[in-house]
Amino acid sequence: MTSRPASPNRPTNSRRRRGPLLPTLITVAVLVIAFVFFVNVYTDVLWYKQLGFLEVFWRENASRVLIFLAAFLIMGGGIYASVRVAYRARPVYAPDNQTQDTLNHYQAQLEPVRRLVMIGVPAVFGLFAGTAAAAQWQKVMLFVYQVPFGQKDPQFGLDLSFFINTLPFLGFVVGFLISVVIISAIAGILTHYLYGAIRLQERGLFTSRAAQIQLAVLAAAFLILLAINFWLDRFSTLQDNSGLRSGALYTDVNAVIPTKTILALAAVIVAVLFIVTAVIGRWRLPVIGTAMLIITGILAGGIYPWAVQQFQVKPSEAALESPYIEKNINSTRSAYGLDNVEVTPYNATTDATPGALRQDAATAANIRLLDPNLVSATFGQLEQYRPYYKFPSTLNVDRYTIDGKVQDTVIAVRELNPNGISPDQQTWYNTHLVYTHGYGIVAAYGNTVTADGKPVFIQSGVPSVGKLGTDTSYQPRIYFGQFSPEYSVVGAPEGAPQVELDRPQGSGTSGEASTTFSGNAGPNVGNWFNRLAYAIKFQSSDLLLTNGVNDKSQILYDRSPEERVAKVAPYLTIDGNPYPALIDGRVKWIVDGYTTSAAYPYSQQQQLESATTDSLTSKTGTGALPNSSINYIRNSVKATVDAYDGSVSLYAWDAEDPILKAWQKAFPTTIKPYSEMSGDLMSHVRYPEDLFKVQRELLNRYHVTDPGEFYKNTQAWSIPNDPTASADVKQPPYYLSLQMPGQEKTAFSLTTSFIPQSVKGTDSRNVLYGFMAADADAGNQKGVKAPGYGKLRLLELPVDTQVPGPGQVQNTFNSDPTVSTQLNLLKQGQSSVLNGNLLTLPVGGGLLYVQPVYVRSTGETSYPTLQRVLVAFGNKIGYAATLNEALDQLFGGSSGALAGDSQKPGGATTPGTSGTGGTGGANAAPDATAQAQLNQALQDANQAIQDGQAALAKGDFSAYGTAQTKLSAAIAAALAAEGQMTGTGAGAPAAGTSTASPSSSATPTK
């Protein structure tokens, strides 16, 4: 049998047969990627299931998947249909020319993979479109589950839910469909060109009948969508932020809205002309219509509104815009919860008369001296115990009932500090199995300190002891906090050896106590598959191979309170300052959640990050809200996170918020009514800081409700800069217990002050124009809000006020000769003087300023202690070792009230000083000779300081040494004289600790 010779025209297969290696590698890679994706989903399911919020995971991701599939199919289907129609309508015969030869070559190259391209290209575009659309799942959910607001917009008379829920969804859908039509049209045109249905000829552009029909239909679809978009733009003018104020102004109402209507009708007419073209094949009418539509858009949509604005509105802007400014004012105040602010004219006095605080004795007794922004280092040195513990840089202010009286406290939890573990001990086993939690809460009275300026602790120590309980009456272990490790593995069978380091042993016992976690706080990793899944998730082979994991082991991760609440309530904006509280025997983090929108009609947009940034957030780098803009906000949810087991509870705090109601319909089992909040939890609820910051930022302008005055902007305010900060950054709001004028009793409040509007590059008066307090006391009854909670009370001072603002007061403190001299005395020995928070309180018929003064020595173990208190009222100031003495100095010998530190031992009485208002009335000195000696010593010290500075300037070190010797002698004389006056034998506060409880009494002095 002879073989047949190979045909010379038959191509020989010179390529070596492809082996199985490449397909195998591709298959393995796909399987690995799929398994990693599965692991991420699986571990998320375990996390949500353990926490009891699996419904959130499934519903959120189901909505994402459905939106993705819908967008994928619409985009991919549209492109595929366009390409498929164009391909099937390709010409069978085409003229033979060079261009066609080139196209034939491309067709031949494409043909082997044509089907793959016709499916792959739409699929790729579909993937991109689906991914982008899935990110809009919240818009879709709010549209599907929307709840009416019961209020109508002031222009069209539609329910506000149309603008907040429906309009954003319709805008998203129309924009998406426009992109589908455009991309499909481009794909169809390219296909027609490739296969010769569209080609350039000497006589012009040739287009086949099939191509004409397809393009006409796509153009008509585009124009119909454009018409819908024009029509929706009419309503979007109420959300426009490009004008004088947000919302539809005169030009929008009288020019933009009518032209949008005209353009919508014109687009529909042109779309009809394209449909007619698809039938009759004549292009003149749609081309003319398109040209007219473009011209109309330019003239009616651009030039006409511009002309109205320039020639009609600007010459008479105040009168013409007045009704629209009024709509903006009303809508903005409503959207931000400012429509029920209680405004009280406050003609503040600047005269510090004796007994002026008699009617404000309760407020005076609760004035906070501990600055939570300065005493973190003090807490750390006195209560940290081990380097693997830490306190946050800024502590929190709360209130607790102590001995039957509500007392403001500064509180923090002793959290685990993974970076504090010795480097040679930072093994995987130690960091994830041994060092797993912090221990205990630490709290101190806010209104007093010990004789040497240290906090008077209510709760402290290891083991935890104090007036709030012991480690047997509450669970002190902190597994979930702001500094917790990335993940920890805890838990063991009963009777197994204890691995976790618990806390240092009590006094008299060396070593560390150990413990085993006994709660239900994380997914189980006792079986090999879960261990493998989490080993992949955290990219840790140690987790898979360690012998420290048993069948009862749980893995704790996503441990910060903000992160846990954000995951179970992804529709909320989370407040930047969660705070711990001891509630019903558990340490719980309280987290405020906000529902927000940027679509409220006529409401002014506010940038969140800018509004919530102040001196504290700038210092710590955390706490401010995200960089996004809103024009509606509600504190709709209060959440708690258990510090021991991480359990999360969500409570519908603003049950009437329509946006929250929509989310409750979307996730029906996740949010509890606030009626289920215990009385203990209610007693620690506060008015949220970030909401208050946003409101006060808006109130700078929107305290003015008259449109004419609003337009003039002559009554605008600003938030004062923090006078204790080195940079120009806003003063933070402060929590204080006070009684506002007209208020029935003292209430825990969040406060801020206002000064005249500051314009960059100009010198503005730093006088006080306003003071606002938000009632932050929710009461202590189970599921019942106190009637006054959330009430905003604003004191408006006359525009000709002489009450100094925070900046002026701080300048007076710094420039007063006597105060400056005594502060220089405190700085001796390389110590530094730290000005505490400058508090403002409306008492005595005027405004009282209080600033604690801390001293910190040098060295790694130094910490601030409170040594003096500065006070001011009008232009008078006082300065003493205690607030009680300083107030008596300020108010002519007797303030009429007792401050919280009135029982502080070792307090030194120093003379009152003054600003421009004259001498502060100090108490009569018990020893006139000692007083004279003190005054002379202070003058000598001041002169010695000046001589020393002059000597340094000249480079005369001999004279400088002489001046320092004189300064030391003057300081010794001053201390001796002060000791004679106080009977302590020394001017400095006595060393040691004090266990004296603060006076919470509100009894006025006679």
Secondary structure in CASP SS format (residue, H / E / C, confidence):
PFRMAT SS
TARGET T0000
AUTHOR 0000-0000-0000
METHOD secondary structure of the structure
MODEL  1
M C 1.00
T C 1.00
S C 1.00
R C 1.00
P C 1.00
A C 1.00
S C 1.00
P C 1.00
N C 1.00
R C 1.00
P C 1.00
T C 1.00
N C 1.00
S C 1.00
R C 1.00
R C 1.00
R C 1.00
R C 1.00
G C 1.00
P C 1.00
L H 1.00
L H 1.00
P H 1.00
T H 1.00
L H 1.00
I H 1.00
T H 1.00
V H 1.00
A H 1.00
V H 1.00
L H 1.00
V H 1.00
I H 1.00
A H 1.00
F H 1.00
V H 1.00
F H 1.00
F H 1.00
V H 1.00
N H 1.00
V H 1.00
Y H 1.00
T H 1.00
D H 1.00
V H 1.00
L H 1.00
W H 1.00
Y H 1.00
K H 1.00
Q H 1.00
L H 1.00
G C 1.00
F C 1.00
L H 1.00
E H 1.00
V H 1.00
F H 1.00
W H 1.00
R H 1.00
E H 1.00
N H 1.00
A H 1.00
S H 1.00
R H 1.00
V H 1.00
L H 1.00
I H 1.00
F H 1.00
L H 1.00
A H 1.00
A H 1.00
F H 1.00
L H 1.00
I H 1.00
M H 1.00
G H 1.00
G H 1.00
G H 1.00
I H 1.00
Y H 1.00
A H 1.00
S H 1.00
V H 1.00
R H 1.00
V H 1.00
A H 1.00
Y H 1.00
R H 1.00
A C 1.00
R C 1.00
P C 1.00
V C 1.00
Y C 1.00
A C 1.00
P C 1.00
D C 1.00
N C 1.00
Q H 1.00
T H 1.00
Q H 1.00
D H 1.00
T H 1.00
L H 1.00
N H 1.00
H H 1.00
Y H 1.00
Q H 1.00
A H 1.00
Q H 1.00
L H 1.00
E H 1.00
P H 1.00
V H 1.00
R H 1.00
R H 1.00
L H 1.00
V H 1.00
M H 1.00
I H 1.00
G H 1.00
V H 1.00
P H 1.00
A H 1.00
V H 1.00
F H 1.00
G H 1.00
L H 1.00
F H 1.00
A H 1.00
G H 1.00
T H 1.00
A H 1.00
A H 1.00
A H 1.00
A C 1.00
Q C 1.00
W H 1.00
Q H 1.00
K H 1.00
V H 1.00
M H 1.00
L H 1.00
F H 1.00
V H 1.00
Y C 1.00
Q C 1.00
V C 1.00
P C 1.00
F C 1.00
G C 1.00
Q C 1.00
K E 1.00
D C 1.00
P C 1.00
Q C 1.00
F C 1.00
G C 1.00
L C 1.00
D E 1.00
L H 1.00
S H 1.00
F H 1.00
F H 1.00
I H 1.00
N H 1.00
T H 1.00
L H 1.00
P H 1.00
F H 1.00
L H 1.00
G H 1.00
F H 1.00
V H 1.00
V H 1.00
G H 1.00
F H 1.00
L H 1.00
I H 1.00
S H 1.00
V H 1.00
V H 1.00
I H 1.00
I H 1.00
S H 1.00
A H 1.00
I H 1.00
A H 1.00
G H 1.00
I H 1.00
L H 1.00
T H 1.00
H H 1.00
Y H 1.00
L H 1.00
Y C 1.00
G C 1.00
A C 1.00
I E 1.00
R E 1.00
L E 1.00
Q E 1.00
E C 1.00
R C 1.00
G E 1.00
L E 1.00
F E 1.00
T E 1.00
S C 1.00
R H 1.00
A H 1.00
A H 1.00
Q H 1.00
I H 1.00
Q H 1.00
L H 1.00
A H 1.00
V H 1.00
L H 1.00
A H 1.00
A H 1.00
A H 1.00
F H 1.00
L H 1.00
I H 1.00
L H 1.00
L H 1.00
A H 1.00
I H 1.00
N H 1.00
F H 1.00
W H 1.00
L H 1.00
D H 1.00
R H 1.00
F H 1.00
S H 1.00
T H 1.00
L H 1.00
Q H 1.00
D C 1.00
N C 1.00
S C 1.00
G C 1.00
L C 1.00
R C 1.00
S C 1.00
G C 1.00
A C 1.00
L C 1.00
Y H 1.00
T H 1.00
D H 1.00
V H 1.00
N H 1.00
A H 1.00
V H 1.00
I H 1.00
P H 1.00
T H 1.00
K H 1.00
T H 1.00
I H 1.00
L H 1.00
A H 1.00
L H 1.00
A H 1.00
A H 1.00
V H 1.00
I H 1.00
V H 1.00
A H 1.00
V H 1.00
L H 1.00
F H 1.00
I H 1.00
V H 1.00
T H 1.00
A H 1.00
V H 1.00
I H 1.00
G C 1.00
R C 1.00
W C 1.00
R H 1.00
L H 1.00
P H 1.00
V H 1.00
I H 1.00
G H 1.00
T H 1.00
A H 1.00
M H 1.00
L H 1.00
I H 1.00
I H 1.00
T H 1.00
G H 1.00
I H 1.00
L H 1.00
A H 1.00
G H 1.00
G H 1.00
I H 1.00
Y H 1.00
P H 1.00
W H 1.00
A H 1.00
V H 1.00
Q H 1.00
Q H 1.00
F H 1.00
Q H 1.00
V H 1.00
K H 1.00
P H 1.00
S H 1.00
E H 1.00
A H 1.00
A H 1.00
L H 1.00
E H 1.00
S H 1.00
P H 1.00
Y H 1.00
I H 1.00
E H 1.00
K H 1.00
N H 1.00
I H 1.00
N H 1.00
S H 1.00
T H 1.00
R H 1.00
S H 1.00
A H 1.00
Y C 1.00
G C 1.00
L C 1.00
D C 1.00
N C 1.00
V C 1.00
E E 1.00
V E 1.00
T E 1.00
P E 1.00
Y C 1.00
N C 1.00
A C 1.00
T E 1.00
T C 1.00
D C 1.00
A C 1.00
T C 1.00
P C 1.00
G C 1.00
A C 1.00
L C 1.00
R H 1.00
Q H 1.00
D H 1.00
A H 1.00
A H 1.00
T H 1.00
A H 1.00
A H 1.00
N C 1.00
I C 1.00
R C 1.00
L C 1.00
L C 1.00
D C 1.00
P C 1.00
N C 1.00
L C 1.00
V C 1.00
S H 1.00
A H 1.00
T H 1.00
F H 1.00
G H 1.00
Q H 1.00
L H 1.00
E H 1.00
Q C 1.00
Y C 1.00
R C 1.00
P C 1.00
Y C 1.00
Y E 1.00
K E 1.00
F C 1.00
P C 1.00
S C 1.00
T C 1.00
L C 1.00
N E 1.00
V E 1.00
D E 1.00
R E 1.00
Y E 1.00
T E 1.00
I E 1.00
D C 1.00
G C 1.00
K E 1.00
V E 1.00
Q E 1.00
D E 1.00
T E 1.00
V E 1.00
I E 1.00
A E 1.00
V E 1.00
R C 1.00
E E 1.00
L E 1.00
N C 1.00
P H 1.00
N H 1.00
G H 1.00
I C 1.00
S C 1.00
P H 1.00
D H 1.00
Q H 1.00
Q C 1.00
T C 1.00
W H 1.00
Y H 1.00
N H 1.00
T H 1.00
H H 1.00
L H 1.00
V H 1.00
Y C 1.00
T C 1.00
H C 1.00
G E 1.00
Y E 1.00
G C 1.00
I E 1.00
V E 1.00
A E 1.00
A E 1.00
Y E 1.00
G E 1.00
N E 1.00
T E 1.00
V E 1.00
T C 1.00
A C 1.00
D C 1.00
G C 1.00
K C 1.00
P E 1.00
V E 1.00
F E 1.00
I E 1.00
Q E 1.00
S E 1.00
G C 1.00
V C 1.00
P C 1.00
S C 1.00
V E 1.00
G E 1.00
K C 1.00
L C 1.00
G C 1.00
T C 1.00
D C 1.00
T C 1.00
S C 1.00
Y C 1.00
Q E 1.00
P C 1.00
R E 1.00
I E 1.00
Y C 1.00
F C 1.00
G C 1.00
Q C 1.00
F C 1.00
S C 1.00
P C 1.00
E C 1.00
Y E 1.00
S E 1.00
V E 1.00
V E 1.00
G C 1.00
A C 1.00
P C 1.00
E C 1.00
G C 1.00
A C 1.00
P C 1.00
Q C 1.00
V C 1.00
E E 1.00
L E 1.00
D E 1.00
R E 1.00
P E 1.00
Q C 1.00
G C 1.00
S C 1.00
G C 1.00
T C 1.00
S C 1.00
G C 1.00
E E 1.00
A E 1.00
S E 1.00
T E 1.00
T C 1.00
F C 1.00
S C 1.00
G C 1.00
N C 1.00
A C 1.00
G C 1.00
P C 1.00
N E 1.00
V C 1.00
G C 1.00
N C 1.00
W H 1.00
F H 1.00
N H 1.00
R H 1.00
L H 1.00
A H 1.00
Y H 1.00
A H 1.00
I H 1.00
K H 1.00
F C 1.00
Q C 1.00
S C 1.00
S H 1.00
D H 1.00
L H 1.00
L H 1.00
L H 1.00
T C 1.00
N C 1.00
G C 1.00
V C 1.00
N C 1.00
D C 1.00
K C 1.00
S C 1.00
Q E 1.00
I E 1.00
L E 1.00
Y E 1.00
D C 1.00
R C 1.00
S C 1.00
P H 1.00
E H 1.00
E H 1.00
R H 1.00
V H 1.00
A H 1.00
K H 1.00
V H 1.00
A C 1.00
P C 1.00
Y C 1.00
L C 1.00
T E 1.00
I E 1.00
D C 1.00
G C 1.00
N C 1.00
P C 1.00
Y E 1.00
P E 1.00
A E 1.00
L E 1.00
I E 1.00
D C 1.00
G C 1.00
R E 1.00
V E 1.00
K E 1.00
W E 1.00
I E 1.00
V E 1.00
D E 1.00
G E 1.00
Y E 1.00
T E 1.00
T E 1.00
S E 1.00
A C 1.00
A C 1.00
Y C 1.00
P C 1.00
Y C 1.00
S C 1.00
Q C 1.00
Q C 1.00
Q E 1.00
Q E 1.00
L H 1.00
E H 1.00
S H 1.00
A H 1.00
T H 1.00
T C 1.00
D C 1.00
S H 1.00
L H 1.00
T H 1.00
S H 1.00
K H 1.00
T H 1.00
G C 1.00
T C 1.00
G C 1.00
A C 1.00
L C 1.00
P C 1.00
N C 1.00
S C 1.00
S E 1.00
I E 1.00
N C 1.00
Y E 1.00
I E 1.00
R E 1.00
N E 1.00
S E 1.00
V E 1.00
K E 1.00
A E 1.00
T E 1.00
V E 1.00
D E 1.00
A C 1.00
Y C 1.00
D C 1.00
G C 1.00
S C 1.00
V E 1.00
S E 1.00
L E 1.00
Y E 1.00
A E 1.00
W C 1.00
D C 1.00
A C 1.00
E C 1.00
D C 1.00
P H 1.00
I H 1.00
L H 1.00
K H 1.00
A H 1.00
W H 1.00
Q H 1.00
K H 1.00
A H 1.00
F C 1.00
P C 1.00
T C 1.00
T C 1.00
I E 1.00
K E 1.00
P E 1.00
Y H 1.00
S H 1.00
E H 1.00
M C 1.00
S C 1.00
G H 1.00
D H 1.00
L H 1.00
M H 1.00
S C 1.00
H C 1.00
V C 1.00
R C 1.00
Y C 1.00
P C 1.00
E H 1.00
D H 1.00
L H 1.00
F H 1.00
K H 1.00
V H 1.00
Q H 1.00
R H 1.00
E H 1.00
L H 1.00
L H 1.00
N H 1.00
R H 1.00
Y H 1.00
H C 1.00
V C 1.00
T C 1.00
D C 1.00
P H 1.00
G H 1.00
E H 1.00
F H 1.00
Y H 1.00
K H 1.00
N C 1.00
T C 1.00
Q C 1.00
A C 1.00
W E 1.00
S E 1.00
I C 1.00
P C 1.00
N E 1.00
D C 1.00
P C 1.00
T C 1.00
A C 1.00
S C 1.00
A C 1.00
D C 1.00
V C 1.00
K E 1.00
Q C 1.00
P C 1.00
P C 1.00
Y E 1.00
Y E 1.00
L E 1.00
S E 1.00
L E 1.00
Q C 1.00
M C 1.00
P C 1.00
G C 1.00
Q C 1.00
E C 1.00
K C 1.00
T C 1.00
A E 1.00
F E 1.00
S E 1.00
L E 1.00
T E 1.00
T E 1.00
S E 1.00
F E 1.00
I E 1.00
P E 1.00
Q C 1.00
S C 1.00
V C 1.00
K C 1.00
G C 1.00
T C 1.00
D C 1.00
S C 1.00
R C 1.00
N C 1.00
V E 1.00
L C 1.00
Y C 1.00
G E 1.00
F E 1.00
M E 1.00
A E 1.00
A E 1.00
D E 1.00
A C 1.00
D C 1.00
A C 1.00
G C 1.00
N C 1.00
Q E 1.00
K C 1.00
G C 1.00
V E 1.00
K C 1.00
A C 1.00
P C 1.00
G C 1.00
Y C 1.00
G C 1.00
K C 1.00
L E 1.00
R E 1.00
L E 1.00
L E 1.00
E E 1.00
L C 1.00
P C 1.00
V C 1.00
D C 1.00
T C 1.00
Q C 1.00
V C 1.00
P E 1.00
G C 1.00
P H 1.00
G H 1.00
Q H 1.00
V H 1.00
Q H 1.00
N H 1.00
T H 1.00
F H 1.00
N H 1.00
S H 1.00
D C 1.00
P H 1.00
T H 1.00
V H 1.00
S H 1.00
T H 1.00
Q H 1.00
L H 1.00
N H 1.00
L H 1.00
L H 1.00
K C 1.00
Q C 1.00
G C 1.00
Q C 1.00
S C 1.00
S E 1.00
V E 1.00
L E 1.00
N E 1.00
G C 1.00
N C 1.00
L C 1.00
L E 1.00
T E 1.00
L E 1.00
P C 1.00
V C 1.00
G C 1.00
G C 1.00
G E 1.00
L C 1.00
L E 1.00
Y E 1.00
V E 1.00
Q E 1.00
P E 1.00
V E 1.00
Y E 1.00
V E 1.00
R E 1.00
S C 1.00
T C 1.00
G C 1.00
E C 1.00
T C 1.00
S C 1.00
Y C 1.00
P C 1.00
T E 1.00
L E 1.00
Q E 1.00
R E 1.00
V E 1.00
L E 1.00
V E 1.00
A E 1.00
F E 1.00
G C 1.00
N C 1.00
K E 1.00
I E 1.00
G E 1.00
Y E 1.00
A E 1.00
A C 1.00
T C 1.00
L H 1.00
N H 1.00
E H 1.00
A H 1.00
L H 1.00
D H 1.00
Q H 1.00
L H 1.00
F C 1.00
G C 1.00
G C 1.00
S C 1.00
S C 1.00
G C 1.00
A C 1.00
L C 1.00
A C 1.00
G C 1.00
D C 1.00
S C 1.00
Q C 1.00
K C 1.00
P C 1.00
G C 1.00
G C 1.00
A C 1.00
T C 1.00
T C 1.00
P C 1.00
G C 1.00
T E 1.00
S E 1.00
G C 1.00
T C 1.00
G C 1.00
G C 1.00
T C 1.00
G C 1.00
G C 1.00
A C 1.00
N C 1.00
A C 1.00
A C 1.00
P C 1.00
D C 1.00
A H 1.00
T H 1.00
A H 1.00
Q H 1.00
A H 1.00
Q H 1.00
L H 1.00
N H 1.00
Q H 1.00
A H 1.00
L H 1.00
Q H 1.00
D H 1.00
A H 1.00
N H 1.00
Q H 1.00
A H 1.00
I H 1.00
Q H 1.00
D H 1.00
G H 1.00
Q H 1.00
A H 1.00
A H 1.00
L H 1.00
A H 1.00
K H 1.00
G C 1.00
D C 1.00
F H 1.00
S H 1.00
A H 1.00
Y H 1.00
G H 1.00
T H 1.00
A H 1.00
Q H 1.00
T H 1.00
K H 1.00
L H 1.00
S H 1.00
A H 1.00
A H 1.00
I H 1.00
A H 1.00
A H 1.00
A H 1.00
L H 1.00
A H 1.00
A H 1.00
E H 1.00
G H 1.00
Q H 1.00
M H 1.00
T H 1.00
G C 1.00
T C 1.00
G C 1.00
A C 1.00
G C 1.00
A C 1.00
P C 1.00
A C 1.00
A C 1.00
G C 1.00
T C 1.00
S C 1.00
T C 1.00
A C 1.00
S C 1.00
P C 1.00
S C 1.00
S C 1.00
S C 1.00
A C 1.00
T C 1.00
P C 1.00
T C 1.00
K C 1.00
END
